[in-house]
Amino acid sequence: MGAKVLERFPAGAPRGAWPAEEFAAARRAEGEPAKVVMDLASDAFLVVVPTRDDD
C-alpha cells in the first residue's frame, strides 16, 4: 500500500500543523480517509490518503 499526497503545509508556519489537520478533517468529513504525516526531508506536514498498489 502507498499513499497519495493531497496537500503539503510548511512545518515552519506560524500555526504549525493546524492548517494540515484542518484540511485533513475537511477531507475526512467528505469521506476520504485523510491523515497528516510529517515529511522530515522537506520539513513539511503532508495530508495523505492511502492508495492501493494496483491503482
Secondary structure, 3 states (H helix, E strand, C coil): CEEEEEEEEECCCCCCCHHHHHHHHHHHHCCCCCEEEEECCCCEEEEEEEECCCC
